[in-house]
Amino acid sequence: MNHNLNIKIYENNILLSATDTNCLIEDNFLSYNTDSDNIRINLKDFSFTKENVESILKITKDKCTLTLKEIKQSLDIPLDYINYTFENNKNVYLEYKLISQDFPLKIILEIGDEKDEI
């Protein structure tokens, strides 16, 4: 089903962006698109996938893998930590820090009402 979606992205607790868009929720997967990325989150058995023209970033509870499409190579990136919660079937909180990052990244998704399909 289609839903309204509010996305907030923070780095080191500083708001980087806030966006309103639409998302699709099917079979415990939430997916949405940005200008450059396709995002897919498994709400039940957590996984986060961000795909664009150049790469695929996949994060699970214990692993992060970056795949570079042009050279067809994948690299495991160690996670410093990851926190994921899905509350009340309405809010997704994802905070993670890769070893290669200086600061943690936090993504908050607020799932709104269902949208009528046209």
VENLIN-V945481 format. One record per backbone hydrogen bond with DSSP energy under -1.0 kcal/mol. NH is the residue of the N-H (numbers start at 1). CO is the residue of the C=O. If there is no record, write none. Layout:
((NH CO) (NH CO))
//
This chain:
((3 23) (4 113) (5 21) (6 110) (7 19) (8 108) (9 17) (10 106) (11 14) (12 104) (14 11) (16 9) (17 9) (19 7) (21 5) (23 3) (24 31) (25 1) (26 29) (29 26) (30 41) (31 24) (32 39) (34 37) (38 51) (39 32) (40 49) (41 30) (42 47) (43 28) (48 59) (49 40) (50 57) (51 38) (52 55) (56 67) (57 50) (58 65) (59 48) (60 63) (65 58) (66 75) (67 56) (68 73) (69 54) (73 68) (75 66) (77 64) (80 97) (81 97) (83 95) (85 93) (87 91) (90 87) (91 87) (92 109) (93 85) (94 107) (95 83) (96 105) (97 81) (99 78) (101 98) (105 96) (106 10) (107 94) (108 8) (109 92) (110 6) (111 90) (112 4) (115 2))
//
